[in-house]
Amino acid sequence: GQQVMQIPQYQHVQEGEDFTTYCNSSTTLSNIQWYKQRPGGHPVFLIQLVKSGEVKKQKRLTFQFGEAKKNSSLHITATQTTDVGTYFCAGNPSGNQFYFGTGTSLTVIP
Amino acid sequence: EAGVVQSPRYKIIEKKQPVAFWCNPISGHNTLYWYRQNLGQGPELLIRYENEEAVDDSQLPKDRFSAERLKGVDSTLKIQPAELGDSAVYLCASSLVGPRDSYGYTFGSGTRLTVV
């Protein structure tokens, strides 16, 4: 079946440090989305990437879609305590369904 | 505008009992999804509706799970009978046009099911 893997599974950073999570798919993706889930909360949509090599920015967050459309990354610059949560990528290989990754849980130490 | 509304928020039942979850999507969202999220994992799709038609239910355990979306708006997900392994958070989501929607999915708060 389809697999979307994320690394690392957990990441602890000091407040102000940068953070990156990587998403890898076994197949080429039509598009990919990123979500954030706060502890005890539900996933909240952050962004969608569609084009090969696409880079999008949202304030301190930078999202990138690989040239082969099989991998993606989310980079947070100068983390804040409000960034705490689990970040999921969701890849869509065929246009019909998003497969969520395993998630990266971010802890920010004040 | 209200988001995706789910109820109940929590449910504790004994194994072999039935349980039902309800979802009211965002007004105007034609596509509705039910996901199951186990602890420490990403959401897994159970079923996707386009209006009132179930267009993808390949991952729905049909021996015990059923779903319906009457009139293409509200939806219910039922488990009968529940098993211990069904303990999870059941998330409902909706989107405007489907898996290519650039606005992403809007998730409800979920129903946390505990089967004892």
HADDOCK unambig.tbl for C-alpha pairs under 7 A between the chains (distance, minus, plus):
assign (segid A and resid 41 and name CA) (segid B and resid 109 and name CA) 6.61 0.50 0.50
assign (segid A and resid 42 and name CA) (segid B and resid 107 and name CA) 6.49 0.50 0.50
assign (segid A and resid 42 and name CA) (segid B and resid 108 and name CA) 6.83 0.50 0.50
assign (segid A and resid 42 and name CA) (segid B and resid 109 and name CA) 5.51 0.50 0.50
assign (segid A and resid 43 and name CA) (segid B and resid 107 and name CA) 6.36 0.50 0.50
assign (segid A and resid 44 and name CA) (segid B and resid 106 and name CA) 6.84 0.50 0.50
assign (segid A and resid 44 and name CA) (segid B and resid 107 and name CA) 6.91 0.50 0.50
assign (segid A and resid 45 and name CA) (segid B and resid 104 and name CA) 5.80 0.50 0.50
assign (segid A and resid 45 and name CA) (segid B and resid 105 and name CA) 6.44 0.50 0.50
assign (segid A and resid 45 and name CA) (segid B and resid 106 and name CA) 6.92 0.50 0.50
assign (segid A and resid 48 and name CA) (segid B and resid 102 and name CA) 5.99 0.50 0.50
assign (segid A and resid 95 and name CA) (segid B and resid 99 and name CA) 6.14 0.50 0.50
assign (segid A and resid 95 and name CA) (segid B and resid 100 and name CA) 6.49 0.50 0.50
assign (segid A and resid 96 and name CA) (segid B and resid 99 and name CA) 5.65 0.50 0.50
assign (segid A and resid 97 and name CA) (segid B and resid 99 and name CA) 5.83 0.50 0.50
assign (segid A and resid 98 and name CA) (segid B and resid 99 and name CA) 6.80 0.50 0.50
assign (segid A and resid 100 and name CA) (segid B and resid 42 and name CA) 5.46 0.50 0.50
assign (segid A and resid 100 and name CA) (segid B and resid 43 and name CA) 6.06 0.50 0.50
assign (segid A and resid 100 and name CA) (segid B and resid 44 and name CA) 6.88 0.50 0.50
assign (segid A and resid 101 and name CA) (segid B and resid 42 and name CA) 5.78 0.50 0.50
assign (segid A and resid 102 and name CA) (segid B and resid 41 and name CA) 5.34 0.50 0.50
assign (segid A and resid 102 and name CA) (segid B and resid 42 and name CA) 5.05 0.50 0.50
assign (segid A and resid 103 and name CA) (segid B and resid 41 and name CA) 6.80 0.50 0.50
assign (segid A and resid 103 and name CA) (segid B and resid 42 and name CA) 6.20 0.50 0.50
